[in-house]
Amino acid sequence: MSVKEANLEVLVKYGDIEATFRGKPDDVIRSLLSFIGKILPAYELLSGLTLTVDLERLLDSVKGLIAFAPEGPVVTVPREKISGERDIITLHLIKAYVGRAAGRLERDSLTSGEMMTLTGGKSGTVGARLSELTSLGWVERIGRGEYRITTLGVKAFLDEILPRIKPREEP
């Protein structure tokens, strides 16, 4: 077979996108360049718009606030250092999220009753704060009286609540 008759095959993998181009070399190169010109900028744009949880960053951030005891994850920061029911509820939902991610809990959610016990709050207060957190998109209701933190809630915890609970350490 001569070089002119040979077909070219190119496999492109970029993130979770995969494409294969086969054919005459000129056609494959044109297709590849078109792919790069059209797909990759959109992929880069979408990647920049995608909200995900960096579990390693989250685990590092909650050191000194959450610990794994034989009974399961616990909040170790004194209640007085946490301002408001909303922050303490969010911290306990983060604890459930981290506990599930670390394989220490079977579920990443808490019931409103569990939150009342953990926070020492009253039913009306806990319910009102959960309603606020749900409206913000930080928490989602997954069943009758059961809630879990959302990805947006984890981001809000890291950006807004954590700095109030745990001031940055100076290098």
C-alpha positions as a Markdown table, in Angstrom:
| # | Residue | x | y | z |
|---|---|---|---|---|
| 1 | Met | 0.0 | 0.0 | 0.0 |
| 2 | Ser | 1.4 | 3.4 | -0.9 |
| 3 | Val | 1.5 | 6.4 | 1.5 |
| 4 | Lys | -1.1 | 8.1 | -0.6 |
| 5 | Glu | -3.6 | 5.3 | 0.0 |
| 6 | Ala | -3.0 | 4.9 | 3.7 |
| 7 | Asn | -5.7 | 6.2 | 6.1 |
| 8 | Leu | -4.8 | 8.1 | 9.2 |
| 9 | Glu | -6.5 | 7.4 | 12.5 |
| 10 | Val | -6.3 | 9.9 | 15.4 |
| 11 | Leu | -7.8 | 9.4 | 18.8 |
| 12 | Val | -8.3 | 12.6 | 20.9 |
| 13 | Lys | -9.0 | 12.5 | 24.6 |
| 14 | Tyr | -9.4 | 15.7 | 26.6 |
| 15 | Gly | -11.1 | 15.5 | 30.0 |
| 16 | Asp | -14.2 | 13.4 | 29.5 |
| 17 | Ile | -14.4 | 14.2 | 25.8 |
| 18 | Glu | -13.2 | 11.5 | 23.3 |
| 19 | Ala | -13.2 | 11.6 | 19.5 |
| 20 | Thr | -11.7 | 9.4 | 16.8 |
| 21 | Phe | -11.0 | 10.7 | 13.3 |
| 22 | Arg | -10.3 | 8.3 | 10.4 |
| 23 | Gly | -9.7 | 8.8 | 6.8 |
| 24 | Lys | -7.3 | 10.5 | 4.4 |
| 25 | Pro | -4.6 | 12.5 | 6.2 |
| 26 | Asp | -5.8 | 15.9 | 4.9 |
| 27 | Asp | -9.4 | 15.1 | 5.9 |
| 28 | Val | -8.4 | 13.9 | 9.4 |
| 29 | Ile | -6.3 | 17.0 | 10.0 |
| 30 | Arg | -9.1 | 19.3 | 8.9 |
| 31 | Ser | -11.6 | 17.4 | 11.1 |
| 32 | Leu | -9.2 | 17.5 | 14.1 |
| 33 | Leu | -8.6 | 21.3 | 13.7 |
| 34 | Ser | -12.3 | 21.9 | 13.4 |
| 35 | Phe | -12.9 | 19.8 | 16.5 |
| 36 | Ile | -10.3 | 21.7 | 18.4 |
| 37 | Gly | -11.6 | 25.1 | 17.2 |
| 38 | Lys | -15.3 | 24.3 | 18.0 |
| 39 | Ile | -15.4 | 21.9 | 20.9 |
| 40 | Leu | -12.5 | 22.8 | 23.2 |
| 41 | Pro | -13.3 | 26.4 | 23.7 |
| 42 | Ala | -16.9 | 25.4 | 24.7 |
| 43 | Tyr | -15.5 | 22.6 | 26.9 |
| 44 | Glu | -13.1 | 25.1 | 28.6 |
| 45 | Leu | -16.0 | 27.5 | 29.1 |
| 46 | Leu | -18.2 | 24.8 | 30.6 |
| 47 | Ser | -15.4 | 23.6 | 32.8 |
| 48 | Gly | -15.1 | 27.0 | 34.2 |
| 49 | Leu | -18.8 | 27.2 | 34.9 |
| 50 | Thr | -19.0 | 23.8 | 36.5 |
| 51 | Leu | -19.4 | 23.8 | 40.3 |
| 52 | Thr | -17.8 | 20.8 | 42.0 |
| 53 | Val | -16.6 | 19.9 | 45.5 |
| 54 | Asp | -12.8 | 19.5 | 46.0 |
| 55 | Leu | -13.0 | 16.9 | 48.7 |
| 56 | Glu | -9.4 | 17.2 | 49.6 |
| 57 | Arg | -9.8 | 21.0 | 50.2 |
| 58 | Leu | -12.9 | 20.4 | 52.2 |
| 59 | Leu | -11.3 | 17.8 | 54.4 |
| 60 | Asp | -8.3 | 20.1 | 55.0 |
| 61 | Ser | -10.5 | 23.0 | 55.7 |
| 62 | Val | -12.6 | 21.3 | 58.4 |
| 63 | Lys | -9.5 | 20.1 | 60.4 |
| 64 | Gly | -10.0 | 21.3 | 64.0 |
| 65 | Leu | -13.8 | 21.6 | 63.4 |
| 66 | Ile | -14.8 | 18.0 | 62.6 |
| 67 | Ala | -13.1 | 14.9 | 63.9 |
| 68 | Phe | -13.8 | 11.1 | 63.4 |
| 69 | Ala | -14.5 | 9.5 | 66.7 |
| 70 | Pro | -15.3 | 5.7 | 67.1 |
| 71 | Glu | -19.0 | 6.7 | 67.2 |
| 72 | Gly | -18.7 | 8.6 | 64.0 |
| 73 | Pro | -17.9 | 12.2 | 62.9 |
| 74 | Val | -18.3 | 14.9 | 65.6 |
| 75 | Val | -18.1 | 18.7 | 65.6 |
| 76 | Thr | -15.2 | 19.7 | 67.9 |
| 77 | Val | -15.5 | 23.5 | 67.8 |
| 78 | Pro | -17.3 | 25.0 | 70.8 |
| 79 | Arg | -20.9 | 26.1 | 70.2 |
| 80 | Glu | -20.0 | 29.6 | 71.3 |
| 81 | Lys | -17.6 | 30.1 | 68.4 |
| 82 | Ile | -20.4 | 29.5 | 65.9 |
| 83 | Ser | -22.6 | 32.5 | 65.2 |
| 84 | Gly | -26.2 | 31.5 | 64.6 |
| 85 | Glu | -28.4 | 28.5 | 64.0 |
| 86 | Arg | -27.9 | 28.7 | 60.2 |
| 87 | Asp | -24.1 | 28.3 | 60.6 |
| 88 | Ile | -24.4 | 25.4 | 63.1 |
| 89 | Ile | -26.9 | 23.6 | 60.9 |
| 90 | Thr | -24.7 | 24.0 | 57.9 |
| 91 | Leu | -21.7 | 22.7 | 59.8 |
| 92 | His | -23.6 | 19.6 | 60.9 |
| 93 | Leu | -24.7 | 19.0 | 57.4 |
| 94 | Ile | -21.0 | 19.4 | 56.2 |
| 95 | Lys | -20.1 | 16.8 | 58.9 |
| 96 | Ala | -22.6 | 14.4 | 57.5 |
| 97 | Tyr | -21.3 | 15.0 | 54.0 |
| 98 | Val | -17.7 | 14.5 | 55.0 |
| 99 | Gly | -18.7 | 11.5 | 57.1 |
| 100 | Arg | -20.4 | 9.8 | 54.1 |
| 101 | Ala | -17.5 | 10.8 | 51.7 |
| 102 | Ala | -15.0 | 9.2 | 54.2 |
| 103 | Gly | -17.1 | 6.0 | 54.5 |
| 104 | Arg | -17.8 | 6.7 | 58.2 |
| 105 | Leu | -21.6 | 7.3 | 57.7 |
| 106 | Glu | -24.2 | 5.5 | 55.7 |
| 107 | Arg | -25.9 | 8.7 | 54.6 |
| 108 | Asp | -25.0 | 12.3 | 53.9 |
| 109 | Ser | -28.2 | 13.7 | 55.3 |
| 110 | Leu | -29.7 | 14.6 | 58.7 |
| 111 | Thr | -33.4 | 14.7 | 59.8 |
| 112 | Ser | -34.8 | 17.9 | 61.3 |
| 113 | Gly | -35.1 | 16.0 | 64.6 |
| 114 | Glu | -31.4 | 15.1 | 64.5 |
| 115 | Met | -30.5 | 18.7 | 63.8 |
| 116 | Met | -32.6 | 19.9 | 66.8 |
| 117 | Thr | -30.7 | 17.5 | 69.0 |
| 118 | Leu | -27.3 | 18.4 | 67.6 |
| 119 | Thr | -27.9 | 22.2 | 67.6 |
| 120 | Gly | -30.0 | 22.4 | 70.8 |
| 121 | Gly | -32.4 | 24.5 | 68.7 |
| 122 | Lys | -36.2 | 24.6 | 68.9 |
| 123 | Ser | -38.4 | 23.0 | 66.2 |
| 124 | Gly | -39.6 | 26.3 | 64.8 |
| 125 | Thr | -36.1 | 27.8 | 64.7 |
| 126 | Val | -34.5 | 24.8 | 63.0 |
| 127 | Gly | -37.4 | 24.6 | 60.6 |
| 128 | Ala | -37.1 | 28.3 | 59.7 |
| 129 | Arg | -33.3 | 28.1 | 59.2 |
| 130 | Leu | -33.7 | 25.0 | 57.0 |
| 131 | Ser | -36.3 | 26.8 | 55.0 |
| 132 | Glu | -33.8 | 29.7 | 54.5 |
| 133 | Leu | -31.0 | 27.4 | 53.6 |
| 134 | Thr | -33.2 | 25.5 | 51.1 |
| 135 | Ser | -34.3 | 28.8 | 49.5 |
| 136 | Leu | -30.6 | 29.8 | 49.1 |
| 137 | Gly | -29.9 | 26.5 | 47.4 |
| 138 | Trp | -27.4 | 25.5 | 50.1 |
| 139 | Val | -29.5 | 22.6 | 51.3 |
| 140 | Glu | -32.0 | 20.2 | 49.6 |
| 141 | Arg | -34.8 | 18.3 | 51.1 |
| 142 | Ile | -34.5 | 14.7 | 50.2 |
| 143 | Gly | -37.4 | 13.2 | 52.1 |
| 144 | Arg | -39.9 | 13.9 | 54.8 |
| 145 | Gly | -37.9 | 16.0 | 57.2 |
| 146 | Glu | -34.6 | 14.9 | 55.8 |
| 147 | Tyr | -32.0 | 17.3 | 54.4 |
| 148 | Arg | -28.5 | 17.3 | 52.9 |
| 149 | Ile | -26.0 | 20.0 | 51.9 |
| 150 | Thr | -25.7 | 20.8 | 48.2 |
| 151 | Thr | -22.6 | 21.5 | 46.2 |
| 152 | Leu | -23.5 | 25.2 | 46.3 |
| 153 | Gly | -23.9 | 24.8 | 50.1 |
| 154 | Val | -20.4 | 23.3 | 50.4 |
| 155 | Lys | -19.0 | 26.3 | 48.4 |
| 156 | Ala | -21.0 | 28.7 | 50.6 |
| 157 | Phe | -19.7 | 27.0 | 53.7 |
| 158 | Leu | -16.1 | 27.3 | 52.6 |
| 159 | Asp | -16.4 | 30.9 | 51.3 |
| 160 | Glu | -18.7 | 32.4 | 54.0 |
| 161 | Ile | -19.2 | 30.3 | 57.1 |
| 162 | Leu | -15.8 | 28.8 | 57.6 |
| 163 | Pro | -14.0 | 32.2 | 57.8 |
| 164 | Arg | -16.3 | 33.2 | 60.6 |
| 165 | Ile | -15.7 | 29.9 | 62.5 |
| 166 | Lys | -12.0 | 29.4 | 61.8 |
| 167 | Pro | -10.0 | 32.5 | 61.1 |
| 168 | Arg | -7.2 | 32.0 | 58.6 |
| 169 | Glu | -3.9 | 30.9 | 60.0 |
| 170 | Glu | -0.9 | 33.2 | 59.3 |
| 171 | Pro | 2.0 | 31.5 | 57.5 |
